[in-house]
Amino acid sequence: MGGKRVTMERFDAAIVGGGIVGLATGWTLLRARPGLRLVLLEKEGHWAAHQTGHNSGVVHSGVYYRPGSAKAVMARTGGEAMISFCQERGLPVARVGKVIVAANDRERERLRMLADRGAANGLRVALLDPAGLAALEPHAAGAAALHVPETAIVDYRLVSGRLAEEAIDAGGELRCGAAVLSITSRADGMAIQTAESEIMADLLINCAGLQCDRVARMAGARPAARIIPFRGEYFELPPDRAYLVNSLIYPVPDERFPFLGVHLTRMVDGTVHAGPNAVLSWKREGYRRGAFSARDALEVLAYSGMARLAARHWRTGMAEVARSLSRRLFASSLQRLLPEITSADLTNPSAGVRAQAVLPDGRLVDDFLISEGERAIHLLNAPSPAATASLAIGEHIAALGLRRL
């Protein structure tokens, strides 16, 4: 008695997740099919609250990704679409380019492999000697470097806001503060329960990021992988030290991991960020060091894939933890790229959390992962470069969805 009345609403499609990929998907669907009854549900009070809002702002070129993979194709097409989207709407964007720096001869060989991969992905990459590196980044140092001019920087929060505005103008129903409590597959559609309403949709699209595997299980799916959260910690260089970086300076990545290593990024506002590292987070949405969720921690510890991942890469994990605890070690990693940097240059710490899908055998899922059901589409692995590729991912998911509507 006296309970709050729950209203029933009917939609063609319901999207769960108001990050940049969910917004791009909704925006694309509404442009492709005017009059579509679409609702987008975001549990937080604003758009881009998690991975998107803690993103470094880089529009990746696709140089790292296996030719022909979804990441490679969508980073290229989506990155160019992202740059055009910002230019057409007057949003801040700059094609600043990046250099990937090899510290020694061993890394120089891996750099040549990256150059071949970049060329295969259609990029105008150029191998540089130390003098060529100095011409672009006078304060950087290395045995060799790879210049990737296609790389750009944007503000993904502003992009998300514009996508939301245009989706609403196109007739979409976009709701913040609408946490999904349950999902039930019925004969007449997917019943989605929130605190305020019950929604019946012909199609469910799951773009829930850090919660995507849980949303999928809620909807009756059995995801092949589980999300393991990794916190990436950033620092900001003081304004009087920002001159040390002209564009983006990256190390040669460890090919065993999808993480790119600590690097330096000049943002669209002129500030320079340093990082991130990659440490296991004990809370899926835990941006503070020491953030803890008993539910999230128990899921990580009980998952066989996490135990196998830790057994395989515990030395790397311990090194990341040590770097997290010591600004001196963090600065030492950056000094391989920028010798003049010191621990005193690392100010204003912040962090993001990466939703990384891990398989039961301990392997990291290294590409975007989409699972389809009769009435549902689940995006189950969309870490970096998902923001770069968001318009392309949204177009792909929208195409899958329109076949069902």
N, C-alpha and C positions, 0 to 999 in steps of 0.2 A: 504494500500500500504506500501511496505517496511517492513512488519511484518516478524518476524523470522519464517522460514520454520519449521514446525513440522513434524517429520518423524514418520511413522507407523512401529511398530515392533510386531512380533508375537511370543508368548511363550505358553508353555503348562500350566505353573503355575507362578503366581506373588505373592510374599510375601511382605506385607507392614509392615515394622518395623525391624530395625537392632539391637534390643536388643538380649539378649542371647537366648530367646525362638524362635524368628524369625530365627536366625542363626542356631540354633539346628534343626529346622524344615527343612530348606533348605538343610543343611548338610545330614540329614537323607534321604530326598527324593532323592538326587543325588546319595547317596550310594545304595539306594534300586532300582533305575531305571537309570542305566547309559545311557547317551545320552538325558536325559530329558532336555527340553528347559525351564530353570527356571531363573527368574529375581527376585532379592530382592531389594526393594526400601527403603532407609533410608534418612529422610529429613535432618539430621544433617551431619556434615562433617566428622564424625568418628563413628565407631561402639560403642555400649553400652554407649550411651551418657546420658541416663536418669536413669531409675530404676536400670538397671544392673550396670552402672558405679558408682552409689552411694550406692551400696550394702555393707553390713558388711563383706561379704566373708564367712559367715557360711554355711556349708553343713549340713542342718538340718536332724535330725534322723527320724522324724515322731512321736515323743512322744506325741505331743499336739493334734493330729488330730483324729477325730472320726474313729474308725476301719471300714474299708471298703470304706471310702470316697476316692475321687480322690486324695486329698491332702495326706492322709495317705499312699495309695498305691504308688503314684508317688514319694513321698519324699523318701520312702524306696528304690524303684528300681532305681529311678533317682539319688539319693544320692550315692549309690554304683557305678553306672555307671559313675558319675562325678569323684569320687575318682580314679577309674580305668583309665578314660580318661587322667587325669592329670599325674598319675604315668607312663603310657605308653609313654607319650610325654615329660616327664621331667619337667612338670610345677609344681610350688610349691604347695604342699598339705601336710597337717599334720592332722592325726586323734588324736586330743587333748582331746576329751571328754568334757562334760559340767556337771556342778552341778546346779540343780534348788533348791533354798534355801527357806525353810519355816521359817518365822520370828516368828511365834507363833503357838499355838495349833490349831486354826481355819485353818490356812494355812497348818498345818501338815495333817489335814484330806483331804484337796484338793490334797495334795502331794501324798497321798495313792491312790487317784482316778487316778492321772496321772501315777502312777506306774502300776496300772492295765491296763490303756490304752496303755502304752508303751509295756507291756508284750503281750497284744493282737495284737499289731502291729509288734511283732517279735523281740523286742529289749531286750538286756541283761541289764535291769535296776537294780539298787540296792539302797534300802533305807539306808540312813546313819544317825547315831546319830551325835551329835556335834563333838565327837572325830574322827569319820570317815570323816566328812567334813574337819576338821583341817588337817588330813593326806594328803588330796588332795590340799586344798587351805588354808594354814596356817593363812592367814589374813582375811578370810571370817568368818562370824558369823551367826548362826541361830539355831532354835530349832531342825531342822532336814533338810535333803537334799536328793535329788534323783540324783544318778550318772548315766549319759547316755554316755557310752564310745564310741558309734558309731559316735558321732558328730565330724565333721572335719572343717578345714578352707582351703580356696583356694583364688585365685585372679580371680574373674569372668571377669575382663577386659582382662586378659591374655587368659583365656579360650575362650572368644568371638573372640579375634583376631585369635586364632588358628582355631576355627570353620570356620571363614571367609576364611582364607588361604586355608584350605582343601576343602571348597565348591568351591572356584574359581579353584583350581587344578582339581576338578571333573567336570569342565565345566560350573559351575554356573555363571551367570552374576550378580554381586553384585555392587550396585551403592550407594554411599553416595551423599549427596546434591541433592537428588531426591525427593522433597516434592510432595505428591499427591495432585492435585488440584481438580480433579473430578473423579467420577467413574460412568459409565453407563452400565447397563445390556442390552446387545443386543442379537439378535438371534444367532450370531456367537461367543459370548463370552463376557467377561467383558472388557470394554474399560476404561483404566486408563490413565488419562491425567496428565503429569508432565510439568514443564516449558520447558523441552528439547525434550520431545517426547510423542507420543501417543502409548500406549502399549495395545495390544489385547491379552488376556489370556483366556484359557479355564477354569481356576480355579483361584479365588482370595482367598488368605489366609491372614487374618487380625490378625497380632500380634503387633498391634500398641501401646500397653501398656496404657500410660496416655491419648492417643487419640483414643483408640479402639472403644468406643461407637460412636464417631463422624465419624470415617471411616466406621463403620457399617451402620450408617444412610446415609452417602454419597452413599453407595452401594445399598440403598433401603431397608435395614433391619430395623426392629423395636426392638431394644434391650429392654429386660425386665427390665434392671437396667441401672443406669447412673453412670459414674465415678465421684466420689468425691475425690479431692486430699487432702491428709494429709501429712504435712511436718514433717519429723522425724529429730530431731537435735542431733548431736553427738559432743562429745569433745574427746580430746586425752590426756592421762596422760603424764606428762613429762618423759623423758627417765630414770631419776633417781628414778621414782616412779613405773615404769613398773614391778618391782619385786613383787608388791602387788598381781599380778594376774598370775596364771600359765596357765590357759586354758580359759574357758568360765564360767561366773557366772551369773545366771539368777534368777529373782524372780519367785514366783508362779504366773502365769498370772490370770487376771480376766476373768473368763469363758464367760462373756457377750461380750467380744471384741476379734477380731483376732490379736490385738496388744499384744506383749509379755512383755511390761514393760521395763523400763530402765535397762540395764544390762552391763556387762563388757566383752569385747572380745579381746583376744590376737590374733593379725593378723599374717599372714604368714611372714611379715617383722619384727616381734618382737614388734611392737608398740601395745599399748593397747587403745582401743576405749571405750568410755562410752556413752551409750544412746541406742536407741533414745526414745524421747517422741513421742507424736502424737498430732499435732495441725492442725486445719483446715488451708489449704493454699488457698489464694485468687488468685493463679495462678497455672495452672496445672504443669508448669515446672519452678516453682519459688523456687529457692534454697536459696535465700537470705531472711532474715527476712524483712518484709515490701514489698516483691515483689507483684505486683498487676497487674491483667489483668481485664479490665472492662468486657470483654466477659465472662471470666471464673467466675468472681464474680457474675455476673447477673444470669448465669446459676445455680450456687449453690443456690442463694437466691430465685430463682423462682421455684426451684424443690420441690415438695411436700414431697418427701422422706427425703430431708435434714431438712425440718421444723419438721417432725415427729421424726427424729433421734435426733435433738437438744432438742425437748421437753422432750424426754425420758431420755436423758443422759446429761443434761446441767451442772449438778454438776461436773461430771467427766470432761467435756469439759473445764469448768472454772479452774479446778485444773491443767489441762494440760497447759492452757495458763499461769497461774501463774508460773508454773515450767519453762516454756519457757522464761519468763521475768526475772527470778531470778536464778542466778547460786547457790545461797545459798540453795534454795529449790531443785534444781536439785541435788546438792551434798547430801542434806538430804535424798532424795530417794535412792541414791546409798549407803548411810551409813547403811541402813538396811541390805545390803549385805556385805559391806566392811567398818567397823567402822572407819578405819584410814583415809579414804579419806576426803578431804576438798575442798572448792570451789576454792582454789588456785591451786588444781591439775587439774582443768578443763581448758585445753588450746586448741588452734587451732580449734575453732568451725567450723563445716561443717554441711551439711544437705542433705537429700534425700527426694524425694516426692513419696509417695505410692499411686498407683492407686487403690482405693477401690470402688468396685461396691456396690451401695445402691439401694434397691428396693423402689418403690413408697410408701410402707407402713412404710418406715423408717428402715427396717431390713437390716443389713449388710450381703451381700452374703458371706457365710463362706466356700465356696469350689470353686475350679476352675469352670469356666462357659464357655462352648463352645456351640455356636449356628451354625447350619448348614442350608444352603440354597442349591438351585439346582446347583449354580455355585460359591458358596462362603462358607468359613468356618471362623467364627469369634471367637477369643478367647477374651471373654468379662470380665473375672475376673481372673487375674493372679498375685496377690501380693505374698509376702512371703508365702510358700517356692518355688516360681516359679523358681528362679535361681537354687536352689538345684535340683528341679525336671525337669529342662529344657530339658535334654536328653530324659526323659520319656514322657514329654508333646510333644516334637518334634516327637517322634516315634508314639504317638497316633494320632496327627494331620496328620502326613504323611500317616498313614494307612487309615484315613478317605479320604484323598485327592487322594490316589492311586486308590480307588474304583471308582473315578469319571474321571480318566485320561486314 
